[in-house]
Amino acid sequence: MASRRHVIADDLRAQISTGRIKAGDRLPSEAQLAARYTVSTPTLRSALALLQAEGLVEKVHGKGNFVRHPLRRITYVGGGHTPTNAALRVSIRTTKLRARGRLATLLRVPAGTPLTEFLCLSHDGTSPHNLARVYVPRGLAPTDVPDEPSGPDGVAAVLTKLRPPLAEVQERVCARLPTPVEAATLRISSTLAVLEVTRVATDTTGRIVEAALLILPGDRADAVFTAHPTTEERTAEG
């Protein structure tokens, strides 16, 4: 019943936009809402999924559905800088692992090479905002990264001080749906597109010193890339 789910979503959206249901409020249970709108639970969940995809509602496991506070938009500008905002709080979890599969390919190291993973989760208030996984060869990884580093640059500032000067940063950007783990971690709908930025940093000797996987939900992030035409290109265009 696609039409019915849209009617329910429109009604709840109107209540949110007019302030009848406020940011931070918990919606009635799915069973209560299904009874109120005289629909089945799957139809009700389908309606809520529309609001979750729009970023209006988030489902917190074990607690229910809540109206989201508007999340700050951030801009990813590329060039090796992790998107940050001074108003966001960053938590970091450090894990030691060994290169396998995609990681071994990205870092161009043999399978089994020791790595350190920095899992960086940014929060806007109490809501998860974006996710970054940074992988560094064990010998280049700092050992004293706090769980919540001070300053908006987080782990990036620590790594910049430790690693050698960079000669190249290669980035690949794609839009896709989140994995189940990403959707649960960021509390977003599995139908909300995310920007995935795969970043590989190389030093002046040609050695890859860092690989990062950034996950930016589409309802709160923009990517901006600036090109500077060479003199020859500007002359040709003229």
DRENGUVEX-897920 format. One record per atom (N, C-alpha, C): residue in three letters; x, y negated, z negated. Coordinates in steps of 0.2 Angstrom, whole numbers, plus 5000, padded with zeros to 4 digits. Atoms other than C-alpha are relative to their C-alpha. Layout:
# DRENGUVEX-897920
AlaXYZ
...
# end
This chain:
# DRENGUVEX-897920
Met500450065000
Met500050005000
Met500449945000
Ala499550055000
Ala501249875006
Ala499649934999
Ser500450065001
Ser499849735006
Ser499949994993
Arg500150005007
Arg499449774988
Arg500649984996
Arg499450015004
Arg501249764982
Arg500249925001
His499850074998
His501449594991
His499549954996
Val500550045004
Val499849524982
Val500250004993
Ile499850005007
Ile500549584965
Ile500649954999
Ala499450045000
Ala502249504969
Ala499949935000
Asp500250074999
Asp501449344975
Asp499749974993
Asp500350025007
Asp500449334958
Asp500549994995
Leu499550015005
Leu501949364947
Leu500549945002
Arg499550054998
Arg503049244957
Arg499649934999
Ala500350075002
Ala501749104955
Ala500049994993
Gln500050015007
Gln501649134937
Gln500749984997
Ile499350025002
Ile503549124936
Ile500149925002
Ser499850074997
Ser503648964947
Ser499649954996
Thr500450055003
Thr502248874937
Thr500250004992
Gly499850005007
Gly503048914920
Gly499650044996
Arg500449955004
Arg501749034914
Arg500450054997
Ile499549955002
Ile503049164913
Ile500749965000
Lys499450045000
Lys504649084908
Lys500750045000
Ala499449974999
Ala506449124911
Ala500250034993
Gly499849975006
Gly507049254898
Gly499550044997
Asp500549965003
Asp505349324895
Asp500050075003
Arg500149934998
Arg505049504896
Arg499350015003
Leu500649984997
Leu503649564907
Leu499750054997
Pro500349945003
Pro502349684901
Pro500350065003
Ser499849944997
Ser502749864903
Ser499750025007
Glu500349984993
Glu502549944920
Glu499450035000
Ala500649975000
Ala501150044914
Ala499449954998
Gln500550055001
Gln500249894907
Gln499949965006
Leu500150044994
Leu500549794923
Leu499650045006
Ala500449964995
Ala499949944934
Ala499350004998
Ala500750005002
Ala498349954923
Ala499749935002
Arg500250064998
Arg498149764925
Arg499849995007
Tyr500150014992
Tyr498249764944
Tyr499650065003
Thr500449944998
Thr497349934945
Thr500450035006
Val499649974995
Val498750014955
Val500450064997
Ser499649955002
Ser499850164954
Ser500749974997
Thr499350025002
Thr501550154945
Thr500549995006
Pro499550014995
Pro502550174961
Pro499849945004
Thr500250064997
Thr501550034969
Thr500249944996
Leu499850055005
Leu501849924954
Leu500849995001
Arg499350004999
Arg503749964955
Arg500249975006
Ser499950034994
Ser503749924973
Ser500049925000
Ala500150075001
Ala503049754969
Ala500649964996
Leu499550035004
Leu504349724956
Leu500750005003
Ala499450004996
Ala505749774968
Ala500149945004
Leu500050064996
Leu505249634979
Leu500349944996
Leu499750065005
Leu505549504964
Leu500750014998
Gln499349995002
Gln507149594959
Gln500549985006
Ala499650024994
Ala507749574977
Ala500149935001
Glu499950075000
Glu507449394976
Glu500449974995
Gly499750035006
Gly508349374960
Gly499649974995
Leu500450035005
Leu506849324950
Leu499950044994
Val500149965005
Val506749474940
Val500650054999
Glu499549955000
Glu508049594933
Glu499750064995
Lys500249955004
Lys507749764926
Lys500650034995
Val499549985005
Val508749804910
Val499950074997
His500149935002
His508949994907
His499850004993
Gly500349995006
Gly507950044892
Gly499749944996
Lys500350065003
Lys507249874888
Lys499449975004
Gly500550034996
Gly506149824903
Gly500249955005
Asn499950054995
Asn505949694916
Asn500049934997
Phe499950075003
Phe506449514912
Phe500049955006
Val499950064996
Val506249344921
Val500749985000
Arg499350025000
Arg508049294926
Arg500049924999
His499850075000
His508749124922
His500449995007
Pro499750014994
Pro509349044938
Pro500750014999
Leu499349995000
Leu511149104941
Leu500449955004
Arg499550054996
Arg512548984946
Arg500250035007
Arg499749984994
Arg513048994964
Arg500849995000
Ile499250015000
Ile514949014967
Ile500250005007
Thr499750004993
Thr515948994983
Thr500650035000
Tyr499449974999
Tyr517249114989
Tyr500449975006
Val499650044995
Val518549014998
Val500650045004
Gly499549964996
Gly519749155003
Gly500749984998
Gly499350015002
Gly521649155002
Gly500350034994
Gly499749975005
Gly521849264988
Gly499849984993
His500350035006
His520849164975
His499450044998
Thr500649975002
Thr519549264965
Thr499549954998
Pro500550055002
Pro517949164964
Pro499949994993
Thr500150015007
Thr517749084948
Thr499649944998
Asn500450065002
Asn516748954938
Asn500249994993
Ala499850015007
Ala517248874922
Ala499450024995
Ala500649995004
Ala515448904916
Ala499950084999
Leu500149935001
Leu515649094918
Leu500550034995
Arg499649965005
Arg516349214905
Arg500250065003
Val499749954997
Val517549344911
Val500250054995
Ser499849955004
Ser517749514903
Ser500550055004
Ile499649964996
Ile519149634908
Ile500150064997
Arg499849945003
Arg519449814906
Arg500550035004
Thr499449974997
Thr521149894910
Thr500050075000
Thr499949924999
Thr521350074916
Thr500650025004
Lys499449974996
Lys522850174921
Lys499750065004
Leu500249954995
Leu522550284936
Leu500550015005
Arg499549994995
Arg523450354951
Arg499650005007
Ala500350014994
Ala523150314969
Ala499850065004
Arg500449954996
Arg521950424979
Arg499649975006
Gly500550024995
Gly521050404995
Gly500149935003
Arg500050064997
Arg520550235000
Arg500649954996
Leu499550045004
Leu521750154986
Leu500750015003
Ala499349994997
Ala523250244993
Ala500149975007
Thr499950034994
Thr522850185010
Thr500149935000
Leu500050075001
Leu522550005005
Leu500749984998
Leu499450025003
Leu524149994995
Leu500650035004
Arg499549964996
Arg525150105007
Arg500550034996
Val499549965005
Val525850214993
Val499850075001
Pro500149925000
Pro525950404992
Pro499450014995
Ala500549985005
Ala524450484983
Ala500450024994
Gly499849985006
Gly524750504965
Gly500549944997
Thr499650065003
Thr525750334963
Thr499649974995
Pro500350035006
Pro525350254946
Pro499849935002
Leu500350074999
Leu524250104947
Leu499649984994
Thr500450035005
Thr523349984935
Thr499449975003
Glu500650034997
Glu521549944938
Glu499849944995
Phe500350055004
Phe520849774931
Phe499349995002
Leu500750014998
Leu518949784931
Leu499849934997
Cys500250075003
Cys518349604929
Cys499349995002
Leu500750014999
Leu516549574926
Leu499849934997
Ser500250075002
Ser515949384926
Ser499350004998
His500750015002
His514449334916
His499849935000
Asp500350075001
Asp513249184917
Asp499650014994
Gly500449995006
Gly512649174900
Gly500050084998
Thr500149935001
Thr512049354896
Thr500050045006
Ser500149964994
Ser511849404914
Ser500650015004
Pro499449984996
Pro513149494924
Pro500049965007
His500050044994
His513649384939
His500350035006
Asn499749974994
Asn514949464950
Asn500550054997
Leu499549955002
Leu516249604949
Leu500650005005
Ala499449994997
Ala518049624954
Ala500450064998
Arg499649955002
Arg519149774954
Arg500749985003
Val499350024997
Val521049724956
Val500450064998
Tyr499549945001
Tyr522349864958
Tyr500749985002
Val499350025000
Val524149834955
Val500550064999
Pro499549955002
Pro525649954956
Pro500249994993
Arg499950005007
Arg526050004938
Arg500649954998
Gly499450045002
Gly527749914938
Gly499949935000
Leu500250074999
Leu526949744943
Leu499449984995
Ala500650025004
Ala525549754930
Ala500249974994
Pro499950035006
Pro525549644915
Pro499750054994
Thr500249965006
Thr525349734898
Thr499649974995
Asp500350045006
Asp524549594888
Asp499449965002
Val500650044998
Val522949544897
Val499550014995
Pro500549995005
Pro521649504884
Pro499450025003
Asp500649984997
Asp519949574886
Asp499549945002
Glu500350064998
Glu519249394888
Glu500549955001
Pro499550054999
Pro520649284895
Pro499749935000
Ser500350075000
Ser520449104892
Ser500149975007
Gly499950044993
Gly520248984907
Gly499650045005
Pro500549974995
Pro519149014922
Pro500450055005
Asp499749954996
Asp520549104932
Asp500150074998
Gly500049935003
Gly520549254921
Gly500750035002
Val499449964999
Val521749394926
Val500449975006
Ala499650034994
Ala522249304943
Ala500649964998
Ala499550045003
Ala523249184933
Ala500650044997
Val499549965003
Val524149314924
Val500450045005
Leu499749974994
Leu524549414940
Leu500449965004
Thr499650044996
Thr525149264949
Thr500749984997
Lys499450015003
Lys526449234936
Lys500550065000
Leu499549945000
Leu527149414937
Leu500250025006
Arg499949974993
Arg527049464955
Arg500549955004
Pro499550044996
Pro528349404968
Pro499649955005
Pro500450044996
Pro527849264980
Pro499750045006
Leu500449964995
Leu526549314993
Leu500249975007
Ala499950024993
Ala526849305012
Ala499450005004
Glu500649994996
Glu525149365018
Glu499450024995
Val500649975003
Val523349395011
Val499550015005
Gln500549974995
Gln522249495022
Gln499350014997
Glu500749995003
Glu520349495019
Glu499550025005
Arg500549974996
Arg518949595026
Arg499349994996
Val500750015003
Val517149535022
Val499550045004
Cys500549974997
Cys515649635025
Cys499450004995
Ala500650005004
Ala513849635019
Ala499750075000
Arg500349935000
Arg513049795013
Arg499650004993
Leu500449995006
Leu511849865000
Leu500550024994
Pro499549985006
Pro512649894982
Pro499950074999
Thr500049935002
Thr513050064976
Thr499650014994
Pro500449995006
Pro511950134962
Pro500449974994
Val499650035006
Val513450094949
Val500049935001
Glu499950084999
Glu513649914956
Glu499349974998
Ala500650035002
Ala511749884955
Ala499850004993
Ala500149995007
Ala511649954937
Ala500549954996
Thr499550045003
Thr513249854932
Thr499849925000
Leu500150074998
Leu512649684940
Leu499249994998
Arg500750005002
Arg510749724935
Arg499749975006
Ile500350024994
Ile510249694953
Ile499650055003
Ser500349954996
Ser509049774965
Ser500450045005
Ser499649964995
Ser509749914976
Ser499849985007
Thr500150034994
Thr508949814990
Thr500349935001
Leu499750074999
Leu509849654987
Leu500750015003
Ala499350004997
Ala511349634999
Ala500549974996
Val499450035003
Val513049604992
Val500549985005
Leu499450014996
Leu514649535000
Leu500550044997
Glu499449965003
Glu516049654998
Glu500649965004
Val499450034998
Val517749565000
Val500650054998
Thr499449965001
Thr519249685002
Thr500649965002
Arg499450045000
Arg520849594999
Arg500750034999
Val499349965000
Val522649655002
Val500549945000
Ala499550055001
Ala524149544996
Ala500750035002
Thr499449984998
Thr525849565004
Thr500649954998
Asp499450055002
Asp527549494997
Asp500449995006
Thr499650024994
Thr528949425008
Thr500450065002
Thr499749944998
Thr529749595009
Thr499650055004
Gly500549954997
Gly528149675017
Gly499750054995
Arg500349965005
Arg527749765001
Arg499349984998
Ile500750025003
Ile525849764996
Ile500150014993
Val499950015008
Val525849704978
Val499350004997
Glu500650015003
Glu523949694976
Glu499450025005
Ala500649994996
Ala522249764982
Ala499449984996
Ala500650025004
Ala520649694976
Ala499350015004
Leu500649984997
Leu518849744979
Leu499549954996
Leu500450055003
Leu517649594976
Leu499350025002
Ile500749994999
Ile515749624974
Ile499649944998
Leu500350065001
Leu514749464976
Leu499250005002
Pro500750004998
Pro512849474975
Pro499849945005
Gly500250054995
Gly512049384990
Gly499649944997
Asp500450055002
Asp510849284979
Asp500449944996
Arg499650055004
Arg512249184970
Arg500749995003
Ala499450014998
Ala513749184981
Ala500049985008
Asp499950024993
Asp514349094997
Asp500750025002
Ala499349994998
Ala515949135007
Ala500149955005
Val499850064995
Val516848985016
Val500750015002
Phe499349994998
Phe518349005027
Phe500149945005
Thr499850064996
Thr519248855035
Thr500650025004
Ala499449994995
Ala520348865050
Ala500349945002
His499650064998
His521648735055
His500350025007
Pro499849994994
Pro521848735074
Pro500749985001
Thr499350024999
Thr523648725080
Thr500049945005
Thr500050064995
Thr524248575091
Thr499850035007
Glu500249984993
Glu524148685107
Glu499350025001
Glu500849994999
Glu522348735103
Glu499649945000
Arg500450075000
Arg521848555100
Arg500149975007
Thr499950034994
Thr522648505116
Thr499650045006
Ala500449964995
Ala521848645126
Ala499249985000
Glu500750025001
Glu520148595119
Glu499849935003
Gly500150074997
Gly520448415124
Gly500050005007
# end
